[in-house]
Amino acid sequence: MDKYLKVSEVIDWQHPDIMKYGKQISSRYNTPIETAKACFEWVRDEIHHSYDYQMNPVTCKASDVLKYKTGYCFAKSHLLAALLRANQIPAGFCYQRLSLDDRGAPYSLHGFNAIYLPEIGWYRIDARGNKQGVNAQFVPPHEKLAFEVQFPEEADFPAILDEPLQIIIEALQSKKTWDKMFCNLPDISLKSAKNYGLLS
């Protein structure tokens, strides 16, 4: 589990602000599962999804997501992982490939988290942010993600990565505004998914 607790440039959970906020959350709860739920609900509800709220800047590093209170799904998963790791709760990264308009092409990756809960094992959660038609919840052992796969070219990748995909980091770091990011959302074809460690 050590690799799912590590600190990195993007998952900078040892940043003073993340440490402080992570401890503020956990101080109100008695168990890891309660802390995990509180961290999830806070990121889901209090960090504004960049596209939904048309907010800048485009964030990537966990501490920046916390600072600016906004991020795309990927960035929100970076902050959630950081808050969880700051509380010694193993957290990884999961991805789906989804249709952008629910009608087929174009497609884009969607990022969320998996956390390790001693009583349950790996449990996937999606802090993207709820809205009409999106209702992600923390109800282990049942999984309630934001989106379901509907089309043949969509995918729900089984891998749980210890670091975000480099293609995601590069996309977030190279775009300055929410609309530029939306027009250039990262995608991986199903044929190439194995090369990124998303399929075994």
FIKOLZA-1660 file (N, C-alpha, C; in steps of 0.1 Angstrom, whole numbers, plus 5000, padded with zeros to 4 digits):
% residues 200
   i   px   py   pz ch aa at
   1 5008 4988 5000  A  M  N
   1 5000 5000 5000  A  M CA
   1 5009 5013 5000  A  M  C
   2 5021 5011 5002  A  D  N
   2 5030 5023 5004  A  D CA
   2 5029 5033 4992  A  D  C
   3 5028 5027 4980  A  K  N
   3 5028 5035 4968  A  K CA
   3 5015 5044 4967  A  K  C
   4 5005 5039 4973  A  Y  N
   4 4992 5047 4973  A  Y CA
   4 4992 5057 4985  A  Y  C
   5 5003 5059 4991  A  L  N
   5 5004 5069 5002  A  L CA
   5 5015 5079 4999  A  L  C
   6 5022 5077 4988  A  K  N
   6 5034 5086 4985  A  K CA
   6 5030 5100 4982  A  K  C
   7 5040 5109 4984  A  V  N
   7 5039 5123 4980  A  V CA
   7 5046 5125 4967  A  V  C
   8 5041 5134 4959  A  S  N
   8 5047 5137 4946  A  S CA
   8 5045 5151 4942  A  S  C
   9 5050 5155 4931  A  E  N
   9 5048 5169 4927  A  E CA
   9 5034 5173 4925  A  E  C
  10 5026 5164 4920  A  V  N
  10 5011 5167 4918  A  V CA
  10 5003 5164 4930  A  V  C
  11 5006 5152 4936  A  I  N
  11 4999 5149 4949  A  I CA
  11 5007 5153 4960  A  I  C
  12 5008 5166 4962  A  D  N
  12 5017 5172 4972  A  D CA
  12 5010 5173 4986  A  D  C
  13 5007 5161 4991  A  W  N
  13 4999 5161 5003  A  W CA
  13 5006 5166 5016  A  W  C
  14 5019 5167 5015  A  Q  N
  14 5026 5173 5026  A  Q CA
  14 5027 5188 5026  A  Q  C
  15 5020 5194 5016  A  H  N
  15 5019 5209 5016  A  H CA
  15 5011 5213 5029  A  H  C
  16 5016 5224 5036  A  P  N
  16 5010 5227 5049  A  P CA
  16 4995 5229 5048  A  P  C
  17 4990 5235 5037  A  D  N
  17 4975 5237 5037  A  D CA
  17 4967 5224 5036  A  D  C
  18 4973 5215 5028  A  I  N
  18 4966 5202 5027  A  I CA
  18 4967 5194 5040  A  I  C
  19 4978 5194 5047  A  M  N
  19 4980 5188 5060  A  M CA
  19 4970 5194 5070  A  M  C
  20 4969 5207 5070  A  K  N
  20 4961 5214 5079  A  K CA
  20 4946 5210 5077  A  K  C
  21 4942 5211 5064  A  Y  N
  21 4928 5208 5061  A  Y CA
  21 4924 5194 5063  A  Y  C
  22 4934 5185 5059  A  G  N
  22 4931 5171 5061  A  G CA
  22 4929 5167 5076  A  G  C
  23 4937 5173 5085  A  K  N
  23 4936 5171 5099  A  K CA
  23 4923 5177 5105  A  K  C
  24 4919 5189 5099  A  Q  N
  24 4907 5195 5104  A  Q CA
  24 4895 5185 5101  A  Q  C
  25 4895 5179 5090  A  I  N
  25 4884 5170 5086  A  I CA
  25 4885 5158 5095  A  I  C
  26 4896 5151 5097  A  S  N
  26 4897 5139 5104  A  S CA
  26 4895 5141 5119  A  S  C
  27 4897 5153 5124  A  S  N
  27 4896 5155 5138  A  S CA
  27 4881 5154 5143  A  S  C
  28 4872 5154 5133  A  R  N
  28 4858 5153 5137  A  R CA
  28 4852 5139 5136  A  R  C
  29 4861 5130 5132  A  Y  N
  29 4856 5116 5130  A  Y CA
  29 4865 5106 5137  A  Y  C
  30 4860 5094 5139  A  N  N
  30 4867 5084 5147  A  N CA
  30 4873 5072 5139  A  N  C
  31 4868 5071 5126  A  T  N
  31 4873 5059 5118  A  T CA
  31 4878 5064 5105  A  T  C
  32 4886 5056 5098  A  P  N
  32 4891 5060 5085  A  P CA
  32 4879 5061 5075  A  P  C
  33 4869 5052 5076  A  I  N
  33 4858 5053 5067  A  I CA
  33 4850 5065 5068  A  I  C
  34 4849 5070 5080  A  E  N
  34 4842 5083 5082  A  E CA
  34 4850 5095 5077  A  E  C
  35 4863 5094 5079  A  T  N
  35 4872 5105 5074  A  T CA
  35 4872 5105 5059  A  T  C
  36 4872 5093 5053  A  A  N
  36 4872 5092 5038  A  A CA
  36 4859 5097 5032  A  A  C
  37 4848 5094 5039  A  K  N
  37 4835 5099 5034  A  K CA
  37 4835 5115 5035  A  K  C
  38 4840 5120 5046  A  A  N
  38 4840 5135 5048  A  A CA
  38 4849 5142 5037  A  A  C
  39 4860 5136 5035  A  C  N
  39 4869 5142 5025  A  C CA
  39 4863 5141 5011  A  C  C
  40 4857 5130 5008  A  F  N
  40 4850 5128 4995  A  F CA
  40 4839 5139 4993  A  F  C
  41 4830 5140 5003  A  E  N
  41 4819 5149 5002  A  E CA
  41 4823 5163 5001  A  E  C
  42 4834 5167 5008  A  W  N
  42 4839 5180 5008  A  W CA
  42 4845 5184 4994  A  W  C
  43 4853 5175 4988  A  V  N
  43 4858 5178 4975  A  V CA
  43 4847 5178 4965  A  V  C
  44 4838 5169 4966  A  R  N
  44 4827 5168 4956  A  R CA
  44 4818 5181 4956  A  R  C
  45 4815 5186 4969  A  D  N
  45 4806 5196 4970  A  D CA
  45 4812 5210 4971  A  D  C
  46 4824 5212 4975  A  E  N
  46 4830 5225 4978  A  E CA
  46 4840 5229 4968  A  E  C
  47 4845 5220 4960  A  I  N
  47 4855 5224 4950  A  I CA
  47 4847 5224 4937  A  I  C
  48 4846 5236 4930  A  H  N
  48 4838 5237 4919  A  H CA
  48 4844 5231 4906  A  H  C
  49 4836 5223 4899  A  H  N
  49 4840 5217 4887  A  H CA
  49 4842 5229 4876  A  H  C
  50 4854 5229 4870  A  S  N
  50 4858 5240 4862  A  S CA
  50 4848 5243 4850  A  S  C
  51 4843 5232 4844  A  Y  N
  51 4834 5234 4833  A  Y CA
  51 4820 5238 4838  A  Y  C
  52 4815 5231 4848  A  D  N
  52 4802 5235 4854  A  D CA
  52 4801 5249 4857  A  D  C
  53 4811 5254 4864  A  Y  N
  53 4811 5268 4869  A  Y CA
  53 4819 5278 4860  A  Y  C
  54 4825 5273 4849  A  Q  N
  54 4833 5281 4840  A  Q CA
  54 4843 5289 4847  A  Q  C
  55 4851 5282 4856  A  M  N
  55 4860 5289 4864  A  M CA
  55 4875 5287 4860  A  M  C
  56 4883 5297 4862  A  N  N
  56 4897 5296 4860  A  N CA
  56 4904 5298 4873  A  N  C
  57 4917 5294 4874  A  P  N
  57 4925 5288 4864  A  P CA
  57 4923 5273 4863  A  P  C
  58 4929 5267 4853  A  V  N
  58 4929 5252 4852  A  V CA
  58 4939 5248 4862  A  V  C
  59 4935 5239 4871  A  T  N
  59 4944 5235 4882  A  T CA
  59 4948 5220 4880  A  T  C
  60 4959 5217 4886  A  C  N
  60 4964 5203 4885  A  C CA
  60 4970 5198 4898  A  C  C
  61 4979 5205 4903  A  K  N
  61 4985 5202 4916  A  K CA
  61 4975 5202 4927  A  K  C
  62 4975 5193 4936  A  A  N
  62 4965 5192 4947  A  A CA
  62 4964 5205 4955  A  A  C
  63 4975 5211 4958  A  S  N
  63 4975 5223 4966  A  S CA
  63 4969 5235 4959  A  S  C
  64 4971 5235 4946  A  D  N
  64 4964 5245 4938  A  D CA
  64 4949 5244 4937  A  D  C
  65 4945 5231 4936  A  V  N
  65 4930 5228 4936  A  V CA
  65 4924 5234 4949  A  V  C
  66 4931 5231 4960  A  L  N
  66 4926 5236 4973  A  L CA
  66 4927 5251 4973  A  L  C
  67 4937 5257 4968  A  K  N
  67 4939 5272 4968  A  K CA
  67 4928 5279 4961  A  K  C
  68 4925 5274 4948  A  Y  N
  68 4916 5281 4939  A  Y CA
  68 4902 5276 4940  A  Y  C
  69 4900 5264 4947  A  K  N
  69 4887 5259 4949  A  K CA
  69 4880 5255 4936  A  K  C
  70 4888 5251 4926  A  T  N
  70 4882 5247 4913  A  T CA
  70 4891 5237 4907  A  T  C
  71 4885 5229 4898  A  G  N
  71 4893 5219 4890  A  G CA
  71 4884 5211 4882  A  G  C
  72 4890 5206 4871  A  Y  N
  72 4883 5195 4863  A  Y CA
  72 4883 5182 4872  A  Y  C
  73 4875 5172 4867  A  C  N
  73 4874 5160 4874  A  C CA
  73 4888 5154 4878  A  C  C
  74 4898 5155 4869  A  F  N
  74 4911 5150 4872  A  F CA
  74 4917 5157 4884  A  F  C
  75 4917 5170 4884  A  A  N
  75 4923 5178 4894  A  A CA
  75 4916 5176 4908  A  A  C
  76 4903 5174 4907  A  K  N
  76 4895 5171 4920  A  K CA
  76 4900 5158 4925  A  K  C
  77 4903 5148 4917  A  S  N
  77 4907 5135 4921  A  S CA
  77 4921 5137 4927  A  S  C
  78 4929 5146 4922  A  H  N
  78 4943 5148 4928  A  H CA
  78 4942 5154 4942  A  H  C
  79 4933 5163 4944  A  L  N
  79 4931 5169 4958  A  L CA
  79 4925 5158 4967  A  L  C
  80 4915 5151 4963  A  L  N
  80 4909 5141 4972  A  L CA
  80 4920 5131 4976  A  L  C
  81 4928 5126 4966  A  A  N
  81 4939 5117 4970  A  A CA
  81 4948 5123 4980  A  A  C
  82 4952 5136 4978  A  A  N
  82 4961 5142 4987  A  A CA
  82 4955 5143 5002  A  A  C
  83 4942 5147 5003  A  L  N
  83 4936 5147 5016  A  L CA
  83 4935 5134 5022  A  L  C
  84 4932 5124 5015  A  L  N
  84 4932 5110 5020  A  L CA
  84 4946 5105 5024  A  L  C
  85 4955 5107 5016  A  R  N
  85 4969 5103 5019  A  R CA
  85 4974 5111 5031  A  R  C
  86 4970 5123 5033  A  A  N
  86 4974 5131 5045  A  A CA
  86 4969 5125 5057  A  A  C
  87 4958 5117 5056  A  N  N
  87 4952 5110 5067  A  N CA
  87 4956 5095 5067  A  N  C
  88 4966 5091 5059  A  Q  N
  88 4971 5078 5059  A  Q CA
  88 4961 5068 5054  A  Q  C
  89 4952 5072 5044  A  I  N
  89 4942 5064 5038  A  I CA
  89 4947 5062 5023  A  I  C
  90 4951 5050 5020  A  P  N
  90 4956 5047 5006  A  P CA
  90 4946 5051 4995  A  P  C
  91 4951 5059 4985  A  A  N
  91 4942 5064 4975  A  A CA
  91 4949 5063 4961  A  A  C
  92 4942 5058 4951  A  G  N
  92 4947 5057 4938  A  G CA
  92 4938 5064 4928  A  G  C
  93 4941 5062 4915  A  F  N
  93 4935 5070 4904  A  F CA
  93 4929 5060 4894  A  F  C
  94 4916 5063 4890  A  C  N
  94 4909 5054 4881  A  C CA
  94 4904 5063 4869  A  C  C
  95 4901 5057 4858  A  Y  N
  95 4897 5064 4846  A  Y CA
  95 4886 5057 4839  A  Y  C
  96 4878 5064 4833  A  Q  N
  96 4868 5059 4823  A  Q CA
  96 4870 5067 4810  A  Q  C
  97 4866 5061 4799  A  R  N
  97 4865 5068 4786  A  R CA
  97 4851 5070 4783  A  R  C
  98 4847 5082 4781  A  L  N
  98 4832 5085 4780  A  L CA
  98 4830 5094 4768  A  L  C
  99 4817 5093 4763  A  S  N
  99 4813 5102 4753  A  S CA
  99 4810 5116 4759  A  S  C
 100 4815 5127 4752  A  L  N
 100 4813 5140 4758  A  L CA
 100 4798 5145 4758  A  L  C
 101 4791 5140 4748  A  D  N
 101 4777 5145 4747  A  D CA
 101 4766 5134 4748  A  D  C
 102 4771 5122 4753  A  D  N
 102 4762 5110 4754  A  D CA
 102 4756 5106 4741  A  D  C
 103 4763 5109 4730  A  R  N
 103 4758 5105 4717  A  R CA
 103 4768 5097 4709  A  R  C
 104 4780 5094 4715  A  G  N
 104 4791 5089 4708  A  G CA
 104 4802 5098 4707  A  G  C
 105 4810 5098 4697  A  A  N
 105 4822 5107 4695  A  A CA
 105 4818 5121 4696  A  A  C
 106 4826 5130 4701  A  P  N
 106 4840 5128 4706  A  P CA
 106 4840 5122 4720  A  P  C
 107 4851 5116 4723  A  Y  N
 107 4853 5109 4736  A  Y CA
 107 4864 5116 4744  A  Y  C
 108 4863 5114 4757  A  S  N
 108 4873 5120 4766  A  S CA
 108 4875 5111 4778  A  S  C
 109 4887 5112 4784  A  L  N
 109 4889 5105 4797  A  L CA
 109 4882 5112 4808  A  L  C
 110 4878 5104 4818  A  H  N
 110 4872 5110 4830  A  H CA
 110 4879 5104 4842  A  H  C
 111 4883 5112 4852  A  G  N
 111 4891 5107 4863  A  G CA
 111 4884 5108 4876  A  G  C
 112 4887 5097 4884  A  F  N
 112 4881 5097 4898  A  F CA
 112 4891 5088 4906  A  F  C
 113 4887 5084 4918  A  N  N
 113 4895 5077 4928  A  N CA
 113 4891 5064 4932  A  N  C
 114 4900 5056 4937  A  A  N
 114 4898 5044 4944  A  A CA
 114 4905 5045 4958  A  A  C
 115 4898 5041 4968  A  I  N
 115 4905 5042 4982  A  I CA
 115 4904 5028 4988  A  I  C
 116 4914 5025 4997  A  Y  N
 116 4914 5012 5003  A  Y CA
 116 4909 5013 5017  A  Y  C
 117 4898 5006 5019  A  L  N
 117 4891 5006 5032  A  L CA
 117 4893 4992 5038  A  L  C
 118 4899 4991 5050  A  P  N
 118 4902 4978 5056  A  P CA
 118 4891 4968 5056  A  P  C
 119 4879 4973 5059  A  E  N
 119 4867 4964 5060  A  E CA
 119 4862 4959 5046  A  E  C
 120 4866 4966 5036  A  I  N
 120 4859 4964 5023  A  I CA
 120 4869 4961 5012  A  I  C
 121 4881 4966 5012  A  G  N
 121 4891 4965 5001  A  G CA
 121 4890 4978 4993  A  G  C
 122 4894 4977 4980  A  W  N
 122 4893 4989 4972  A  W CA
 122 4879 4993 4969  A  W  C
 123 4876 5006 4969  A  Y  N
 123 4863 5011 4968  A  Y CA
 123 4864 5024 4959  A  Y  C
 124 4857 5024 4948  A  R  N
 124 4858 5036 4939  A  R CA
 124 4848 5047 4942  A  R  C
 125 4853 5059 4942  A  I  N
 125 4844 5071 4944  A  I CA
 125 4847 5082 4934  A  I  C
 126 4838 5090 4931  A  D  N
 126 4839 5100 4921  A  D CA
 126 4834 5114 4926  A  D  C
 127 4844 5122 4929  A  A  N
 127 4842 5135 4935  A  A CA
 127 4840 5146 4924  A  A  C
 128 4836 5142 4912  A  R  N
 128 4835 5152 4901  A  R CA
 128 4826 5164 4905  A  R  C
 129 4815 5161 4912  A  G  N
 129 4806 5172 4915  A  G CA
 129 4792 5168 4910  A  G  C
 130 4782 5168 4918  A  N  N
 130 4769 5164 4913  A  N CA
 130 4761 5175 4907  A  N  C
 131 4752 5172 4898  A  K  N
 131 4744 5181 4891  A  K CA
 131 4732 5173 4885  A  K  C
 132 4723 5179 4878  A  Q  N
 132 4712 5172 4872  A  Q CA
 132 4718 5160 4864  A  Q  C
 133 4713 5148 4867  A  G  N
 133 4718 5136 4860  A  G CA
 133 4730 5130 4865  A  G  C
 134 4737 5136 4875  A  V  N
 134 4749 5131 4881  A  V CA
 134 4747 5131 4896  A  V  C
 135 4748 5118 4902  A  N  N
 135 4746 5117 4916  A  N CA
 135 4755 5107 4922  A  N  C
 136 4768 5111 4923  A  A  N
 136 4778 5102 4929  A  A CA
 136 4777 5103 4944  A  A  C
 137 4779 5091 4951  A  Q  N
 137 4777 5090 4965  A  Q CA
 137 4788 5081 4971  A  Q  C
 138 4789 5082 4984  A  F  N
 138 4798 5073 4992  A  F CA
 138 4789 5064 5000  A  F  C
 139 4787 5052 4995  A  V  N
 139 4778 5042 5002  A  V CA
 139 4784 5028 5001  A  V  C
 140 4796 5026 5007  A  P  N
 140 4802 5013 5006  A  P CA
 140 4794 5002 5013  A  P  C
 141 4794 4990 5008  A  P  N
 141 4803 4985 4997  A  P CA
 141 4797 4988 4983  A  P  C
 142 4786 4994 4982  A  H  N
 142 4780 4997 4969  A  H CA
 142 4787 5009 4962  A  H  C
 143 4789 5007 4949  A  E  N
 143 4796 5018 4942  A  E CA
 143 4786 5027 4935  A  E  C
 144 4787 5040 4936  A  K  N
 144 4778 5049 4930  A  K CA
 144 4786 5060 4924  A  K  C
 145 4791 5058 4911  A  L  N
 145 4799 5067 4904  A  L CA
 145 4791 5077 4897  A  L  C
 146 4797 5087 4891  A  A  N
 146 4790 5098 4884  A  A CA
 146 4784 5093 4871  A  A  C
 147 4792 5084 4864  A  F  N
 147 4788 5080 4850  A  F CA
 147 4789 5065 4848  A  F  C
 148 4780 5060 4839  A  E  N
 148 4781 5046 4835  A  E CA
 148 4784 5045 4820  A  E  C
 149 4791 5035 4817  A  V  N
 149 4795 5033 4803  A  V CA
 149 4782 5029 4795  A  V  C
 150 4781 5035 4783  A  Q  N
 150 4769 5032 4775  A  Q CA
 150 4772 5028 4761  A  Q  C
 151 4783 5032 4755  A  F  N
 151 4786 5029 4741  A  F CA
 151 4798 5020 4740  A  F  C
 152 4799 5013 4728  A  P  N
 152 4810 5004 4726  A  P CA
 152 4824 5010 4727  A  P  C
 153 4826 5022 4723  A  E  N
 153 4839 5029 4724  A  E CA
 153 4841 5035 4738  A  E  C
 154 4832 5034 4747  A  E  N
 154 4834 5039 4760  A  E CA
 154 4841 5027 4768  A  E  C
 155 4847 5031 4780  A  A  N
 155 4853 5020 4788  A  A CA
 155 4854 5025 4802  A  A  C
 156 4853 5015 4811  A  D  N
 156 4855 5016 4825  A  D CA
 156 4868 5008 4828  A  D  C
 157 4879 5015 4829  A  F  N
 157 4892 5008 4830  A  F CA
 157 4893 5003 4844  A  F  C
 158 4898 4990 4846  A  P  N
 158 4898 4984 4859  A  P CA
 158 4911 4988 4868  A  P  C
 159 4921 4994 4861  A  A  N
 159 4933 4997 4868  A  A CA
 159 4932 5007 4879  A  A  C
 160 4939 5006 4890  A  I  N
 160 4940 5016 4901  A  I CA
 160 4955 5020 4901  A  I  C
 161 4957 5032 4896  A  L  N
 161 4971 5037 4895  A  L CA
 161 4975 5045 4907  A  L  C
 162 4988 5045 4910  A  D  N
 162 4992 5052 4922  A  D CA
 162 4996 5066 4919  A  D  C
 163 4997 5070 4906  A  E  N
 163 4999 5084 4902  A  E CA
 163 4990 5087 4890  A  E  C
 164 4986 5099 4888  A  P  N
 164 4978 5103 4877  A  P CA
 164 4985 5100 4864  A  P  C
 165 4978 5097 4853  A  L  N
 165 4984 5095 4840  A  L CA
 165 4991 5108 4836  A  L  C
 166 5003 5106 4830  A  Q  N
 166 5011 5117 4825  A  Q CA
 166 5003 5126 4815  A  Q  C
 167 4995 5119 4806  A  I  N
 167 4987 5126 4796  A  I CA
 167 4978 5136 4802  A  I  C
 168 4973 5132 4814  A  I  N
 168 4963 5141 4822  A  I CA
 168 4971 5153 4827  A  I  C
 169 4982 5150 4833  A  I  N
 169 4990 5161 4839  A  I CA
 169 4995 5171 4829  A  I  C
 170 4999 5166 4817  A  E  N
 170 5004 5175 4807  A  E CA
 170 4992 5184 4801  A  E  C
 171 4980 5178 4800  A  A  N
 171 4969 5185 4795  A  A CA
 171 4965 5196 4805  A  A  C
 172 4965 5193 4818  A  L  N
 172 4961 5203 4828  A  L CA
 172 4971 5214 4829  A  L  C
 173 4984 5211 4828  A  Q  N
 173 4994 5221 4830  A  Q CA
 173 4996 5230 4817  A  Q  C
 174 4991 5225 4806  A  S  N
 174 4994 5233 4794  A  S CA
 174 4982 5242 4790  A  S  C
 175 4971 5241 4797  A  K  N
 175 4959 5249 4794  A  K CA
 175 4957 5259 4806  A  K  C
 176 4954 5271 4802  A  K  N
 176 4952 5282 4813  A  K CA
 176 4938 5284 4816  A  K  C
 177 4929 5282 4807  A  T  N
 177 4915 5286 4809  A  T CA
 177 4906 5273 4807  A  T  C
 178 4894 5274 4814  A  W  N
 178 4885 5262 4814  A  W CA
 178 4880 5259 4800  A  W  C
 179 4878 5269 4791  A  D  N
 179 4873 5266 4778  A  D CA
 179 4884 5260 4769  A  D  C
 180 4896 5265 4770  A  K  N
 180 4907 5258 4763  A  K CA
 180 4909 5244 4767  A  K  C
 181 4907 5241 4779  A  M  N
 181 4908 5227 4784  A  M CA
 181 4897 5219 4779  A  M  C
 182 4885 5224 4779  A  F  N
 182 4873 5217 4774  A  F CA
 182 4875 5213 4759  A  F  C
 183 4881 5222 4752  A  C  N
 183 4883 5219 4737  A  C CA
 183 4894 5210 4735  A  C  C
 184 4902 5206 4745  A  N  N
 184 4914 5198 4743  A  N CA
 184 4914 5187 4754  A  N  C
 185 4903 5182 4758  A  L  N
 185 4903 5171 4769  A  L CA
 185 4910 5159 4764  A  L  C
 186 4918 5153 4773  A  P  N
 186 4927 5142 4769  A  P CA
 186 4918 5129 4767  A  P  C
 187 4923 5121 4757  A  D  N
 187 4916 5109 4754  A  D CA
 187 4926 5098 4751  A  D  C
 188 4922 5086 4753  A  I  N
 188 4931 5074 4750  A  I CA
 188 4921 5064 4743  A  I  C
 189 4925 5060 4731  A  S  N
 189 4917 5050 4724  A  S CA
 189 4918 5037 4731  A  S  C
 190 4907 5029 4729  A  L  N
 190 4907 5016 4736  A  L CA
 190 4919 5007 4732  A  L  C
 191 4923 5009 4719  A  K  N
 191 4934 5001 4714  A  K CA
 191 4947 5004 4721  A  K  C
 192 4949 5016 4726  A  S  N
 192 4961 5020 4732  A  S CA
 192 4961 5020 4747  A  S  C
 193 4949 5017 4753  A  A  N
 193 4948 5017 4767  A  A CA
 193 4958 5009 4775  A  A  C
 194 4962 4997 4769  A  K  N
 194 4971 4988 4776  A  K CA
 194 4985 4995 4777  A  K  C
 195 4988 5003 4767  A  N  N
 195 5001 5010 4768  A  N CA
 195 5002 5020 4780  A  N  C
 196 4991 5024 4785  A  Y  N
 196 4991 5034 4796  A  Y CA
 196 4988 5027 4809  A  Y  C
 197 4988 5014 4809  A  G  N
 197 4986 5006 4821  A  G CA
 197 4972 5006 4826  A  G  C
 198 4962 5009 4817  A  L  N
 198 4948 5009 4821  A  L CA
 198 4942 4995 4819  A  L  C
 199 4948 4987 4811  A  L  N
 199 4943 4973 4809  A  L CA
 199 4955 4964 4810  A  L  C
 200 4952 4952 4816  A  S  N
 200 4963 4942 4818  A  S CA
 200 4965 4934 4805  A  S  C
% end
